[in-house]
Amino acid sequence: MSLRRGLLLGLLGLVALAIGLWELSGRGSLNPALPPATAAAEEIAATTAGVYVSLRIINAALSTAQEVEVGASVGAQASLQPLKVLEPVDDTVERVADVVFAVAAGAALATVGFAPVAALGLCLLGLGCLARAASGWPLCAALGSPGAYAIRLGAVLGLVLPLGFAAGVGLGERITAPQWAQAMAELDAVTTEARILIGGGSGEAVEVPAEAPGGGFLSRLGGGLQSAADGVGEAVDAVARYRDAATLMMTQADTLFGASLTLIGIFALRVLVLPALLLWGAVALMRRSAGVV
């Protein structure tokens, strides 16, 4: 190894080690690869949180609707829950919401974890460069191979990993923009209908009264018949409204399921697949060029 190359490696090692120790001390971030990765992780966390809230609104609407009872009390009381047919849709939405929450938690973990991992990587990179520079001396020749390995590993942890994540998220956002827009539009439409459904029912039983108190016999008879007729009309209207709501949500079940799976696939592509492919390509390139270091 030439003296000039050794000096350059030694200087690079000192700079990388100083930046890594500075970041480990918590005084700030000097790693240029860290801000894009942190911003990408924060964006994924915020986006998944919004999707999770929408799914939970739909889940709450379906759960509330299933508890609505329509009953009658003419001599004997009976009630039914006409929206229990929505239970399979409700279970599916809840499972999808759990998956989205896991993605959001992973993105939040990446937001917090990139800084210490990158700092350790820079420290390892600095030590590797110093060891590689010192291997030019006869007494330190054995440090050449471990130093080269430390350089590659430190570069992956400190630079390639955060840059690969940021590049993968950005690339995934560009290539999945149409699918994302369509899936979000469908999810927002179902969420709006879920809000309407929540407002349409109070969760209480709709009763048909059998008689009304007060007045003489004819007055009570006339008032009771009128009250019963009104109660029957309200119950019929309620049943019709709940039936229409159930039909609407059942017809939207396929749309909701498809949009949810599309969003999960997009999240997996942005957060896992593309960053992993870019990281694998960078590591493979570094291995092929290992003899240069």
GUMI-411380 format. One record per atom (N, C-alpha, C): residue number from 1; residue in one letter; y, z, x. Coordinates in steps of 0.1 Angstrom, whole numbers, always signed. Layout:
BEGIN
    i  aa      Y      Z      X
  NUM   A      Y      Z      X
...
This chain:
BEGIN
    i  aa      Y      Z      X
    1   M    -12     +0     +8
    1   M     +0     +0     +0
    1   M    +12     +0     +9
    2   S    +22     -9     +6
    2   S    +34    -10    +14
    2   S    +43     +3    +11
    3   L    +52     +5    +21
    3   L    +61    +16    +20
    3   L    +70    +15     +8
    4   R    +75     +2     +6
    4   R    +84     +0     -5
    4   R    +78     +3    -19
    5   R    +65     -2    -20
    5   R    +58     +1    -33
    5   R    +55    +15    -35
    6   G    +52    +22    -24
    6   G    +50    +37    -25
    6   G    +62    +44    -29
    7   L    +74    +40    -24
    7   L    +86    +47    -27
    7   L    +90    +44    -42
    8   L    +87    +32    -47
    8   L    +90    +29    -61
    8   L    +81    +37    -70
    9   L    +68    +38    -66
    9   L    +59    +46    -75
    9   L    +63    +61    -74
   10   G    +67    +66    -63
   10   G    +71    +79    -62
   10   G    +84    +82    -70
   11   L    +93    +73    -70
   11   L   +105    +75    -78
   11   L   +102    +74    -93
   12   L    +94    +64    -97
   12   L    +90    +63   -111
   12   L    +82    +76   -115
   13   G    +74    +81   -106
   13   G    +67    +93   -110
   13   G    +76   +105   -112
   14   L    +86   +107   -103
   14   L    +96   +118   -105
   14   L   +103   +117   -118
   15   V   +108   +104   -121
   15   V   +115   +102   -134
   15   V   +107   +105   -146
   16   A    +94   +100   -146
   16   A    +85   +102   -157
   16   A    +82   +117   -159
   17   L    +79   +124   -148
   17   L    +76   +138   -148
   17   L    +88   +146   -153
   18   A   +100   +143   -148
   18   A   +112   +150   -152
   18   A   +114   +148   -167
   19   I   +113   +136   -173
   19   I   +115   +134   -187
   19   I   +104   +141   -195
   20   G    +92   +141   -190
   20   G    +81   +148   -198
   20   G    +83   +163   -198
   21   L    +87   +169   -187
   21   L    +90   +183   -187
   21   L   +102   +187   -195
   22   W   +112   +178   -195
   22   W   +124   +180   -203
   22   W   +121   +180   -218
   23   E   +112   +171   -222
   23   E   +108   +171   -236
   23   E    +99   +182   -240
   24   L    +91   +186   -231
   24   L    +82   +198   -234
   24   L    +90   +211   -235
   25   S   +101   +211   -229
   25   S   +110   +223   -230
   25   S   +117   +224   -243
   26   G   +117   +213   -251
   26   G   +123   +212   -264
   26   G   +138   +210   -264
   27   R   +144   +205   -253
   27   R   +158   +204   -252
   27   R   +163   +190   -257
   28   G   +154   +181   -261
   28   G   +158   +168   -266
   28   G   +148   +158   -262
   29   S   +151   +146   -267
   29   S   +142   +134   -264
   29   S   +149   +124   -256
   30   L   +142   +121   -244
   30   L   +147   +110   -235
   30   L   +138    +99   -235
   31   N   +126   +100   -241
   31   N   +116    +89   -241
   31   N   +121    +78   -250
   32   P   +123    +66   -245
   32   P   +128    +55   -254
   32   P   +118    +50   -264
   33   A   +105    +53   -262
   33   A    +95    +49   -271
   33   A    +93    +58   -283
   34   L    +99    +70   -282
   34   L    +97    +80   -293
   34   L   +105    +78   -305
   35   P   +118    +75   -305
   35   P   +125    +73   -317
   35   P   +120    +63   -327
   36   P   +115    +51   -323
   36   P   +110    +41   -332
   36   P    +97    +47   -339
   37   A    +88    +53   -331
   37   A    +76    +59   -337
   37   A    +79    +70   -347
   38   T    +88    +79   -344
   38   T    +92    +89   -353
   38   T    +98    +84   -366
   39   A   +107    +74   -364
   39   A   +113    +68   -376
   39   A   +103    +61   -385
   40   A    +93    +54   -379
   40   A    +83    +48   -387
   40   A    +74    +58   -394
   41   A    +71    +69   -388
   41   A    +63    +79   -394
   41   A    +70    +86   -405
   42   E    +83    +89   -403
   42   E    +91    +95   -414
   42   E    +93    +85   -426
   43   E    +94    +72   -423
   43   E    +95    +63   -435
   43   E    +82    +62   -442
   44   I    +70    +62   -435
   44   I    +58    +62   -442
   44   I    +56    +75   -451
   45   A    +60    +87   -445
   45   A    +59    +99   -452
   45   A    +68    +99   -465
   46   A    +80    +94   -463
   46   A    +89    +94   -475
   46   A    +83    +84   -486
   47   T    +78    +73   -482
   47   T    +73    +63   -491
   47   T    +61    +68   -499
   48   T    +52    +74   -491
   48   T    +40    +79   -497
   48   T    +43    +91   -506
   49   A    +53    +99   -503
   49   A    +57   +110   -512
   49   A    +62   +105   -525
   50   G    +70    +94   -525
   50   G    +75    +88   -537
   50   G    +63    +82   -546
   51   V    +53    +76   -539
   51   V    +42    +71   -547
   51   V    +34    +82   -553
   52   Y    +32    +93   -545
   52   Y    +25   +105   -549
   52   Y    +31   +111   -562
   53   V    +45   +112   -561
   53   V    +52   +118   -573
   53   V    +50   +109   -585
   54   S    +50    +96   -584
   54   S    +48    +87   -595
   54   S    +34    +89   -601
   55   L    +24    +89   -592
   55   L    +10    +91   -597
   55   L     +9   +105   -604
   56   R    +15   +115   -599
   56   R    +14   +128   -605
   56   R    +21   +128   -619
   57   I    +32   +121   -620
   57   I    +38   +120   -633
   57   I    +28   +113   -643
   58   I    +22   +103   -639
   58   I    +12    +96   -648
   58   I     +1   +106   -651
   59   N     -4   +113   -640
   59   N    -15   +122   -642
   59   N    -11   +133   -652
   60   A     +1   +138   -651
   60   A     +6   +149   -660
   60   A     +7   +144   -674
   61   A    +12   +131   -676
   61   A    +13   +125   -689
   61   A     -1   +124   -696
   62   L    -11   +119   -688
   62   L    -24   +117   -693
   62   L    -31   +131   -697
   63   S    -29   +140   -688
   63   S    -34   +154   -690
   63   S    -28   +160   -703
   64   T    -15   +159   -704
   64   T     -8   +164   -716
   64   T    -12   +157   -729
   65   A    -14   +144   -728
   65   A    -17   +137   -740
   65   A    -31   +140   -745
   66   Q    -40   +143   -736
   66   Q    -54   +147   -740
   66   Q    -55   +160   -747
   67   E    -45   +168   -746
   67   E    -45   +181   -752
   67   E    -38   +181   -766
   68   V    -32   +170   -770
   68   V    -26   +168   -783
   68   V    -37   +169   -794
   69   E    -35   +177   -804
   69   E    -44   +178   -815
   69   E    -37   +174   -828
   70   V    -45   +167   -836
   70   V    -41   +163   -849
   70   V    -50   +169   -859
   71   G    -45   +178   -867
   71   G    -54   +186   -876
   71   G    -49   +186   -890
   72   A    -57   +191   -899
   72   A    -54   +192   -913
   72   A    -60   +205   -918
   73   S    -53   +211   -928
   73   S    -57   +224   -934
   73   S    -56   +223   -949
   74   V    -66   +217   -955
   74   V    -67   +216   -970
   74   V    -80   +223   -973
   75   G    -79   +236   -976
   75   G    -91   +243   -979
   75   G    -98   +248   -966
   76   A   -100   +239   -957
   76   A   -106   +242   -944
   76   A    -98   +235   -933
   77   Q    -99   +240   -921
   77   Q    -91   +234   -910
   77   Q   -100   +226   -901
   78   A    -95   +215   -897
   78   A   -102   +207   -887
   78   A    -92   +200   -879
   79   S    -95   +197   -867
   79   S    -86   +191   -857
   79   S    -94   +182   -848
   80   L    -87   +172   -842
   80   L    -93   +163   -833
   80   L    -83   +160   -822
   81   Q    -88   +155   -811
   81   Q    -79   +151   -799
   81   Q    -81   +136   -797
   82   P    -73   +128   -803
   82   P    -75   +114   -803
   82   P    -73   +107   -789
   83   L    -66   +114   -780
   83   L    -64   +108   -767
   83   L    -73   +113   -756
   84   K    -85   +119   -760
   84   K    -95   +122   -750
   84   K   -101   +110   -743
   85   V    -99    +98   -749
   85   V   -104    +86   -743
   85   V    -97    +83   -730
   86   L    -86    +89   -728
   86   L    -78    +87   -715
   86   L    -84    +95   -704
   87   E    -94   +103   -705
   87   E    -99   +112   -695
   87   E   -104   +104   -683
   88   P   -111    +93   -684
   88   P   -116    +86   -672
   88   P   -104    +81   -664
   89   V    -94    +76   -671
   89   V    -82    +71   -664
   89   V    -75    +82   -657
   90   D    -74    +93   -663
   90   D    -68   +105   -657
   90   D    -75   +109   -645
   91   D    -88   +110   -645
   91   D    -96   +113   -633
   91   D    -93   +104   -621
   92   T    -93    +91   -625
   92   T    -91    +81   -614
   92   T    -77    +82   -608
   93   V    -67    +84   -616
   93   V    -53    +86   -611
   93   V    -52    +99   -602
   94   E    -59   +109   -606
   94   E    -59   +121   -598
   94   E    -66   +119   -584
   95   R    -77   +112   -584
   95   R    -83   +109   -571
   95   R    -74   +100   -562
   96   V    -68    +90   -568
   96   V    -59    +81   -560
   96   V    -47    +89   -555
   97   A    -42    +99   -563
   97   A    -31   +107   -558
   97   A    -35   +116   -547
   98   D    -47   +121   -547
   98   D    -52   +129   -535
   98   D    -53   +120   -522
   99   V    -57   +108   -524
   99   V    -58    +99   -512
   99   V    -43    +96   -507
  100   V    -34    +94   -516
  100   V    -20    +91   -512
  100   V    -14   +104   -505
  101   F    -18   +115   -510
  101   F    -13   +128   -504
  101   F    -18   +129   -490
  102   A    -31   +126   -488
  102   A    -37   +126   -474
  102   A    -29   +117   -465
  103   V    -26   +105   -470
  103   V    -18    +96   -461
  103   V     -4   +102   -458
  104   A     +2   +108   -468
  104   A    +15   +114   -466
  104   A    +14   +126   -456
  105   A     +4   +134   -457
  105   A     +2   +145   -448
  105   A     -1   +140   -433
  106   G     -8   +129   -432
  106   G    -11   +123   -419
  106   G     +2   +118   -413
  107   A    +10   +111   -421
  107   A    +23   +106   -416
  107   A    +32   +118   -411
  108   A    +32   +128   -419
  108   A    +40   +140   -416
  108   A    +35   +146   -403
  109   L    +22   +147   -401
  109   L    +16   +152   -389
  109   L    +20   +143   -377
  110   A    +20   +130   -379
  110   A    +24   +121   -368
  110   A    +39   +123   -364
  111   T    +47   +125   -374
  111   T    +61   +128   -372
  111   T    +63   +140   -362
  112   V    +55   +150   -365
  112   V    +56   +162   -356
  112   V    +49   +161   -343
  113   G    +38   +154   -343
  113   G    +29   +153   -332
  113   G    +32   +143   -321
  114   F    +40   +133   -324
  114   F    +43   +123   -314
  114   F    +50   +129   -302
  115   A    +60   +138   -305
  115   A    +68   +143   -294
  115   A    +60   +150   -283
  116   P    +52   +160   -287
  116   P    +44   +167   -276
  116   P    +34   +158   -269
  117   V    +27   +149   -277
  117   V    +17   +141   -271
  117   V    +24   +131   -261
  118   A    +35   +125   -265
  118   A    +42   +116   -256
  118   A    +48   +123   -244
  119   A    +52   +136   -246
  119   A    +57   +143   -234
  119   A    +46   +146   -224
  120   L    +34   +150   -229
  120   L    +23   +152   -220
  120   L    +19   +139   -213
  121   G    +19   +128   -221
  121   G    +16   +115   -215
  121   G    +26   +112   -203
  122   L    +39   +114   -205
  122   L    +48   +112   -195
  122   L    +46   +120   -182
  123   C    +42   +133   -185
  123   C    +39   +142   -174
  123   C    +27   +137   -166
  124   L    +17   +132   -173
  124   L     +5   +127   -167
  124   L     +8   +114   -160
  125   L    +17   +106   -166
  125   L    +21    +93   -159
  125   L    +28    +96   -146
  126   G    +37   +106   -146
  126   G    +45   +110   -134
  126   G    +36   +115   -123
  127   L    +26   +124   -127
  127   L    +17   +129   -117
  127   L     +8   +118   -111
  128   G     +4   +108   -120
  128   G     -4    +97   -115
  128   G     +3    +88   -106
  129   C    +16    +86   -109
  129   C    +24    +77    -99
  129   C    +26    +84    -86
  130   L    +29    +98    -86
  130   L    +30   +105    -74
  130   L    +17   +105    -66
  131   A     +6   +107    -73
  131   A     -7   +107    -66
  131   A    -10    +93    -60
  132   R     -7    +83    -67
  132   R     -9    +69    -63
  132   R     +0    +66    -51
  133   A    +13    +71    -51
  133   A    +22    +69    -40
  133   A    +17    +76    -27
  134   A    +12    +88    -30
  134   A     +7    +96    -18
  134   A     -6    +91    -12
  135   S    -13    +83    -20
  135   S    -26    +78    -15
  135   S    -24    +68     -3
  136   G    -12    +64     +0
  136   G     -9    +56    +11
  136   G    -10    +63    +24
  137   W    -10    +76    +24
  137   W    -11    +85    +35
  137   W    -26    +87    +38
  138   P    -30    +87    +51
  138   P    -45    +88    +54
  138   P    -51   +101    +48
  139   L    -44   +112    +48
  139   L    -49   +125    +43
  139   L    -51   +125    +28
  140   C    -43   +117    +21
  140   C    -43   +117     +6
  140   C    -49   +104     +0
  141   A    -57    +97     +8
  141   A    -63    +84     +3
  141   A    -72    +86     -9
  142   A    -78    +98    -10
  142   A    -87   +101    -21
  142   A    -80   +102    -35
  143   L    -67   +103    -35
  143   L    -59   +104    -47
  143   L    -57    +91    -54
  144   G    -60    +80    -47
  144   G    -57    +67    -53
  144   G    -64    +64    -66
  145   S    -77    +66    -67
  145   S    -84    +63    -79
  145   S    -81    +72    -91
  146   P    -80    +86    -88
  146   P    -76    +94    -99
  146   P    -62    +92   -104
  147   G    -53    +88    -94
  147   G    -39    +85    -97
  147   G    -38    +73   -106
  148   A    -46    +62   -103
  148   A    -46    +50   -111
  148   A    -50    +53   -126
  149   Y    -61    +61   -127
  149   Y    -66    +65   -140
  149   Y    -55    +73   -148
  150   A    -49    +83   -141
  150   A    -38    +91   -147
  150   A    -26    +82   -152
  151   I    -23    +72   -144
  151   I    -12    +63   -148
  151   I    -16    +56   -161
  152   R    -28    +50   -162
  152   R    -31    +43   -174
  152   R    -32    +52   -186
  153   L    -38    +64   -184
  153   L    -39    +73   -196
  153   L    -25    +78   -200
  154   G    -17    +82   -190
  154   G     -3    +87   -193
  154   G     +5    +76   -199
  155   A     +4    +63   -195
  155   A    +11    +53   -201
  155   A     +7    +50   -216
  156   V     -6    +52   -218
  156   V    -11    +50   -232
  156   V     -5    +61   -241
  157   L     -6    +74   -236
  157   L     -1    +85   -245
  157   L    +14    +85   -246
  158   G    +21    +83   -235
  158   G    +35    +84   -235
  158   G    +43    +73   -240
  159   L    +38    +60   -238
  159   L    +45    +48   -242
  159   L    +38    +39   -252
  160   V    +26    +36   -249
  160   V    +19    +26   -257
  160   V    +16    +31   -271
  161   L    +11    +43   -272
  161   L     +8    +49   -285
  161   L    +20    +49   -294
  162   P    +31    +55   -291
  162   P    +42    +55   -300
  162   P    +48    +41   -303
  163   L    +49    +33   -293
  163   L    +53    +19   -295
  163   L    +44    +11   -303
  164   G    +31    +13   -301
  164   G    +21     +6   -309
  164   G    +21    +10   -324
  165   F    +23    +23   -326
  165   F    +24    +28   -340
  165   F    +37    +22   -347
  166   A    +48    +22   -340
  166   A    +60    +17   -346
  166   A    +59     +2   -348
  167   A    +53     -5   -339
  167   A    +52    -20   -340
  167   A    +42    -23   -352
  168   G    +31    -15   -353
  168   G    +21    -17   -363
  168   G    +27    -15   -377
  169   V    +35     -4   -378
  169   V    +41     -1   -391
  169   V    +51    -12   -395
  170   G    +59    -16   -385
  170   G    +69    -27   -388
  170   G    +63    -40   -391
  171   L    +52    -44   -384
  171   L    +45    -56   -387
  171   L    +38    -56   -400
  172   G    +32    -44   -404
  172   G    +26    -43   -417
  172   G    +36    -43   -428
  173   E    +47    -38   -426
  173   E    +58    -38   -436
  173   E    +62    -53   -439
  174   R    +63    -61   -429
  174   R    +67    -74   -430
  174   R    +57    -83   -437
  175   I    +44    -82   -433
  175   I    +34    -91   -439
  175   I    +29    -86   -452
  176   T    +31    -74   -456
  176   T    +27    -69   -469
  176   T    +38    -67   -479
  177   A    +50    -72   -476
  177   A    +62    -70   -485
  177   A    +60    -75   -499
  178   P    +54    -87   -501
  178   P    +52    -92   -515
  178   P    +42    -84   -523
  179   Q    +31    -80   -516
  179   Q    +21    -72   -523
  179   Q    +26    -58   -526
  180   W    +34    -53   -517
  180   W    +40    -40   -519
  180   W    +50    -40   -531
  181   A    +58    -50   -532
  181   A    +68    -51   -543
  181   A    +61    -52   -556
  182   Q    +51    -61   -557
  182   Q    +44    -62   -570
  182   Q    +36    -49   -574
  183   A    +30    -43   -564
  183   A    +22    -31   -568
  183   A    +32    -20   -572
  184   M    +43    -19   -565
  184   M    +53     -8   -569
  184   M    +59    -11   -583
  185   A    +62    -24   -586
  185   A    +67    -27   -599
  185   A    +57    -24   -610
  186   E    +44    -26   -608
  186   E    +34    -23   -618
  186   E    +33     -8   -619
  187   L    +34     +0   -608
  187   L    +33    +14   -608
  187   L    +45    +20   -615
  188   D    +57    +15   -613
  188   D    +69    +20   -619
  188   D    +68    +17   -634
  189   A    +63     +5   -638
  189   A    +62     +3   -653
  189   A    +52    +13   -660
  190   V    +41    +15   -653
  190   V    +32    +25   -659
  190   V    +38    +39   -659
  191   T    +46    +42   -649
  191   T    +52    +56   -648
  191   T    +62    +57   -659
  192   T    +70    +46   -662
  192   T    +79    +47   -673
  192   T    +72    +49   -687
  193   E    +61    +42   -689
  193   E    +53    +44   -701
  193   E    +48    +58   -702
  194   A    +44    +64   -690
  194   A    +39    +78   -690
  194   A    +50    +87   -694
  195   R    +62    +85   -689
  195   R    +73    +94   -693
  195   R    +75    +93   -708
  196   I    +75    +81   -714
  196   I    +76    +79   -728
  196   I    +65    +87   -736
  197   L    +53    +86   -730
  197   L    +41    +93   -736
  197   L    +43   +108   -736
  198   I    +49   +113   -725
  198   I    +51   +127   -725
  198   I    +61   +132   -735
  199   G    +71   +123   -737
  199   G    +81   +127   -747
  199   G    +77   +125   -761
  200   G    +66   +117   -763
  200   G    +61   +114   -777
  200   G    +53   +125   -783
  201   G    +47   +134   -775
  201   G    +39   +144   -780
  201   G    +42   +158   -775
  202   S    +41   +168   -782
  202   S    +45   +182   -778
  202   S    +32   +190   -774
  203   G    +20   +184   -776
  203   G     +8   +191   -773
  203   G     +4   +201   -784
  204   E    +11   +202   -794
  204   E     +8   +211   -805
  204   E     +1   +203   -817
  205   A     -7   +210   -825
  205   A    -14   +204   -835
  205   A     -5   +200   -847
  206   V     -7   +188   -853
  206   V     +0   +184   -864
  206   V     -7   +188   -877
  207   E     -2   +197   -885
  207   E     -9   +203   -896
  207   E     -5   +196   -909
  208   V    -14   +195   -918
  208   V    -11   +191   -932
  208   V    -12   +203   -941
  209   P     -1   +209   -946
  209   P     -2   +221   -954
  209   P     -8   +218   -967
  210   A    -15   +228   -973
  210   A    -21   +227   -986
  210   A    -12   +231   -997
  211   E     -3   +240   -996
  211   E     +6   +245  -1006
  211   E    +19   +250  -1001
  212   A    +29   +251  -1009
  212   A    +42   +256  -1005
  212   A    +45   +268  -1014
  213   P    +49   +279  -1009
  213   P    +52   +291  -1017
  213   P    +65   +290  -1024
  214   G    +67   +300  -1034
  214   G    +80   +301  -1041
  214   G    +80   +294  -1054
  215   G    +88   +299  -1065
  215   G    +90   +292  -1077
  215   G    +79   +295  -1087
  216   G    +80   +288  -1099
  216   G    +70   +290  -1109
  216   G    +58   +281  -1106
  217   F    +49   +281  -1117
  217   F    +37   +273  -1114
  217   F    +39   +259  -1112
  218   L    +47   +253  -1122
  218   L    +50   +239  -1121
  218   L    +59   +236  -1108
  219   S    +68   +245  -1105
  219   S    +76   +243  -1093
  219   S    +68   +244  -1081
  220   R    +59   +254  -1081
  220   R    +50   +255  -1069
  220   R    +41   +243  -1068
  221   L    +36   +238  -1080
  221   L    +27   +227  -1080
  221   L    +34   +214  -1075
  222   G    +46   +212  -1080
  222   G    +54   +200  -1076
  222   G    +58   +201  -1061
  223   G    +63   +213  -1057
  223   G    +66   +215  -1043
  223   G    +55   +214  -1034
  224   G    +43   +219  -1038
  224   G    +31   +218  -1029
  224   G    +27   +204  -1028
  225   L    +27   +196  -1039
  225   L    +23   +182  -1038
  225   L    +32   +174  -1029
  226   Q    +45   +177  -1030
  226   Q    +55   +170  -1022
  226   Q    +53   +174  -1007
  227   S    +51   +187  -1005
  227   S    +50   +191   -991
  227   S    +37   +186   -985
  228   A    +26   +186   -994
  228   A    +14   +180   -989
  228   A    +15   +165   -986
  229   A    +22   +158   -995
  229   A    +24   +144   -992
  229   A    +32   +141   -980
  230   D    +42   +150   -978
  230   D    +50   +148   -965
  230   D    +42   +151   -953
  231   G    +34   +162   -954
  231   G    +25   +165   -943
  231   G    +15   +154   -940
  232   V     +9   +149   -950
  232   V     +0   +138   -948
  232   V     +7   +126   -941
  233   G    +19   +123   -946
  233   G    +26   +112   -940
  233   G    +29   +114   -925
  234   E    +33   +127   -922
  234   E    +36   +130   -908
  234   E    +24   +129   -900
  235   A    +13   +134   -905
  235   A     +0   +133   -898
  235   A     -4   +119   -895
  236   V     -3   +111   -906
  236   V     -7    +97   -904
  236   V     +2    +90   -893
  237   D    +15    +93   -894
  237   D    +24    +87   -884
  237   D    +21    +92   -870
  238   A    +17   +105   -869
  238   A    +14   +110   -856
  238   A     +1   +104   -850
  239   V     -9   +103   -859
  239   V    -21    +96   -855
  239   V    -19    +82   -851
  240   A    -10    +75   -858
  240   A     -7    +61   -854
  240   A     +0    +60   -841
  241   R     +9    +70   -839
  241   R    +17    +70   -826
  241   R     +8    +73   -814
  242   Y     -1    +83   -816
  242   Y    -10    +86   -805
  242   Y    -20    +75   -803
  243   R    -25    +69   -814
  243   R    -34    +58   -812
  243   R    -27    +46   -804
  244   D    -15    +43   -808
  244   D     -8    +33   -801
  244   D     -6    +36   -786
  245   A     -3    +49   -783
  245   A     -1    +53   -769
  245   A    -14    +52   -762
  246   A    -25    +56   -768
  246   A    -38    +56   -761
  246   A    -42    +41   -758
  247   T    -39    +32   -768
  247   T    -42    +18   -766
  247   T    -34    +12   -755
  248   L    -21    +16   -754
  248   L    -12    +11   -744
  248   L    -17    +16   -730
  249   M    -20    +28   -729
  249   M    -24    +34   -716
  249   M    -38    +28   -712
  250   M    -47    +26   -721
  250   M    -60    +20   -718
  250   M    -58     +5   -713
  251   T    -49     -2   -720
  251   T    -47    -16   -715
  251   T    -40    -16   -702
  252   Q    -33     -6   -698
  252   Q    -27     -5   -685
  252   Q    -36     +1   -674
  253   A    -48     +5   -678
  253   A    -56    +12   -668
  253   A    -60     +2   -657
  254   D    -64    -10   -660
  254   D    -67    -19   -649
  254   D    -55    -22   -640
  255   T    -44    -24   -646
  255   T    -32    -26   -638
  255   T    -29    -14   -629
  256   L    -30     -2   -635
  256   L    -27    +10   -627
  256   L    -38    +11   -615
  257   F    -50     +9   -618
  257   F    -61    +10   -608
  257   F    -59     -1   -597
  258   G    -56    -13   -601
  258   G    -53    -23   -591
  258   G    -41    -21   -582
  259   A    -30    -16   -588
  259   A    -18    -13   -581
  259   A    -21     -1   -571
  260   S    -28     +9   -576
  260   S    -31    +20   -567
  260   S    -40    +16   -555
  261   L    -50     +8   -557
  261   L    -58     +4   -546
  261   L    -50     -5   -537
  262   T    -41    -13   -542
  262   T    -33    -22   -533
  262   T    -24    -13   -524
  263   L    -18     -3   -530
  263   L    -10     +6   -522
  263   L    -18    +13   -512
  264   I    -30    +18   -515
  264   I    -38    +25   -505
  264   I    -42    +15   -494
  265   G    -45     +3   -497
  265   G    -49     -7   -487
  265   G    -37    -10   -478
  266   I    -25    -11   -484
  266   I    -13    -13   -476
  266   I    -10     -2   -466
  267   F    -11    +10   -472
  267   F    -10    +22   -463
  267   F    -19    +22   -451
  268   A    -32    +19   -454
  268   A    -42    +19   -444
  268   A    -39     +8   -433
  269   L    -35     -3   -438
  269   L    -31    -14   -429
  269   L    -19    -10   -420
  270   R     -9     -4   -426
  270   R     +3     -1   -418
  270   R     +0    +11   -409
  271   V     -7    +21   -413
  271   V     -8    +33   -406
  271   V    -19    +33   -396
  272   L    -31    +26   -399
  272   L    -43    +27   -391
  272   L    -46    +14   -385
  273   V    -48     +4   -393
  273   V    -54     -9   -388
  273   V    -46    -16   -378
  274   L    -33    -19   -381
  274   L    -25    -26   -372
  274   L    -21    -18   -360
  275   P    -17     -5   -361
  275   P    -15     +2   -349
  275   P    -27     +3   -340
  276   A    -39     +5   -346
  276   A    -51     +6   -338
  276   A    -54     -7   -330
  277   L    -52    -19   -337
  277   L    -54    -32   -331
  277   L    -44    -34   -319
  278   L    -32    -30   -321
  278   L    -22    -32   -311
  278   L    -25    -22   -299
  279   L    -29    -10   -302
  279   L    -32     -1   -291
  279   L    -45     -6   -284
  280   W    -55    -11   -291
  280   W    -66    -16   -284
  280   W    -63    -28   -275
  281   G    -54    -37   -280
  281   G    -50    -48   -272
  281   G    -43    -44   -259
  282   A    -34    -34   -261
  282   A    -26    -29   -249
  282   A    -35    -22   -239
  283   V    -45    -14   -244
  283   V    -54     -8   -234
  283   V    -63    -18   -227
  284   A    -68    -28   -235
  284   A    -76    -39   -229
  284   A    -68    -46   -218
  285   L    -55    -49   -221
  285   L    -47    -56   -211
  285   L    -45    -47   -199
  286   M    -43    -34   -201
  286   M    -41    -25   -189
  286   M    -54    -24   -181
  287   R    -65    -24   -187
  287   R    -78    -24   -179
  287   R    -80    -36   -171
  288   R    -76    -48   -176
  288   R    -78    -60   -169
  288   R    -68    -61   -157
  289   S    -57    -54   -159
  289   S    -47    -54   -148
  289   S    -47    -42   -140
  290   A    -58    -34   -140
  290   A    -59    -21   -133
  290   A    -58    -23   -118
  291   G    -62    -34   -113
  291   G    -61    -36    -99
  291   G    -47    -37    -94
  292   V    -38    -40   -103
  292   V    -24    -42    -98
  292   V    -18    -28    -95
  293   V    -22    -18   -103
  293   V    -16     -5   -102
  293   V    -20     +2    -89
